[in-house]
Amino acid sequence: MTSTELTTHSGPSTDRRRSVRLFAAALCALLAALYLALTVLVRDAELTGGYLVDSTWGGYLFLAVPYVVGAVLLVVADRRLLFVVGAVVQVLVLVAFLVFAVGVLLGPENEGVFVYEALDDLPMEAFAAVTTALEVVLLALLVRLALPHDAATSAPA
């Protein structure tokens, strides 16, 4: 096979793959920005309300970090292991949302962030809906990128 045939054969697939990677990186950057904004808003709400003991803003900062790292890595690397690890992180983030934010498995005394008095003035439901939707789309993109090139580009038989 000549280099022209190889380029012609792999060009469109490679371009699509790069577009998916860059879109996933943009989603990571957007999620990082949203979590950083939440960090500032929640910290301000907790400090204003005197909720220093029950402070949760560090959790949002903790969530922003993997998205910043993911955005950079998705731009510079096309590695299957990166996509698999990213997908696993997404699943963990979604499970953590169910456990801590929604309050699943925490018991009736702890119902999650939606009943946390310090955050009553913040649109937490809207933030949760937007970030969760973006995280699900990101998970789908990472799974698509993690699939072998042939499986991701060929139609089912």
C-alpha positions in Angstrom: 0.0 0.0 0.0 1.4 3.4 -0.9 1.5 6.4 1.4 -1.2 8.1 -0.8 -3.6 5.1 -0.3 -2.9 5.0 3.4 -3.6 8.8 3.8 -6.7 8.6 1.6 -8.0 5.6 3.5 -7.4 6.9 7.1 -7.9 10.6 6.5 -11.7 11.1 7.0 -11.7 8.7 10.0 -8.8 10.4 11.6 -10.4 13.9 11.0 -13.7 12.7 12.6 -11.8 11.1 15.5 -9.9 14.4 16.1 -13.1 16.3 15.9 -14.7 14.1 18.6 -11.6 14.4 20.8 -11.6 18.2 20.5 -15.4 18.3 21.2 -14.8 16.1 24.3 -11.9 18.5 25.3 -14.3 21.4 25.0 -16.8 19.7 27.1 -14.1 19.0 29.8 -13.1 22.7 29.7 -16.8 23.8 30.0 -17.4 21.4 32.9 -14.2 22.6 34.7 -15.4 26.2 34.3 -18.8 25.3 35.7 -17.3 23.5 38.7 -14.9 26.4 39.3 -17.8 28.8 39.2 -19.7 26.5 41.6 -16.6 26.5 43.9 -16.7 30.3 44.1 -20.5 30.6 44.5 -20.7 27.8 47.1 -17.8 29.2 49.1 -19.3 32.6 49.1 -22.7 31.3 50.1 -21.2 29.2 52.9 -19.0 32.1 54.2 -21.9 34.5 54.1 -24.2 32.1 55.9 -21.6 31.1 58.5 -21.6 27.4 57.4 -17.9 26.8 57.9 -18.4 23.4 59.6 -20.4 21.9 56.8 -18.3 23.4 54.0 -18.8 21.7 50.6 -17.0 24.1 48.2 -13.9 22.0 48.2 -15.8 19.1 46.6 -16.5 21.3 43.6 -12.9 22.4 43.3 -11.9 18.7 43.5 -14.3 17.9 40.6 -12.9 20.7 38.5 -9.3 19.3 38.5 -9.9 16.1 36.5 -11.8 18.1 33.9 -8.9 20.6 33.5 -6.5 17.7 33.1 -8.9 15.8 30.8 -9.3 18.8 28.5 -5.5 19.2 28.1 -4.9 15.5 27.6 -7.7 15.1 25.0 -6.1 17.9 23.0 -2.6 16.5 23.0 -3.1 12.7 23.1 -5.0 10.1 21.2 -4.6 7.1 23.4 -7.2 4.4 24.1 -6.1 4.1 27.8 -6.8 7.8 28.3 -10.3 7.4 26.9 -11.0 4.3 29.1 -9.7 6.0 32.2 -11.8 9.1 31.3 -14.9 7.0 30.9 -14.3 5.4 34.3 -13.8 8.8 35.9 -17.1 9.9 34.3 -18.9 6.9 35.8 -17.4 7.6 39.2 -18.5 11.3 39.0 -22.0 10.3 38.0 -22.2 7.8 40.9 -20.8 10.4 43.3 -23.5 12.8 42.2 -26.2 10.2 42.9 -24.7 9.4 46.3 -23.8 12.9 47.6 -25.8 15.5 45.7 -29.1 13.6 45.4 -28.5 11.8 48.7 -29.0 8.2 47.5 -27.7 5.7 50.1 -27.0 8.5 52.7 -30.2 7.9 54.7 -33.1 10.2 55.6 -31.0 12.5 57.8 -28.8 13.5 54.9 -30.7 14.3 51.7 -27.9 15.8 49.7 -27.0 19.2 48.4 -30.6 20.1 47.3 -31.7 20.5 50.9 -28.5 22.2 52.2 -29.7 25.5 53.6 -26.5 27.4 52.8 -27.2 26.9 49.1 -30.9 27.8 49.1 -30.2 31.0 47.0 -28.2 29.2 44.4 -29.8 27.4 41.4 -28.3 24.1 42.3 -30.9 22.1 40.4 -30.1 23.9 37.2 -26.3 23.4 37.8 -26.9 19.8 38.5 -29.1 19.3 35.3 -26.5 21.1 33.1 -23.4 19.4 34.5 -25.1 15.9 34.5 -26.2 16.3 30.9 -22.7 17.4 29.8 -21.1 14.5 31.8 -23.4 12.0 30.1 -22.5 13.3 26.7 -18.8 13.3 27.6 -19.1 9.7 28.8 -20.6 8.7 25.4 -17.9 10.5 23.5 -15.1 8.8 25.6 -16.7 5.4 25.2 -16.8 6.0 21.4 -13.2 7.1 21.4 -12.2 4.0 23.5 -13.7 1.6 21.0 -11.3 0.2 18.4 -11.2 2.4 15.3 -12.9 -0.2 13.1 -15.8 -0.7 15.6 -16.4 3.1 16.0 -16.5 3.8 12.2 -18.1 0.7 10.7 -21.9 0.3 10.5 -23.4 -2.7 12.4 -24.0 -5.8 10.2 
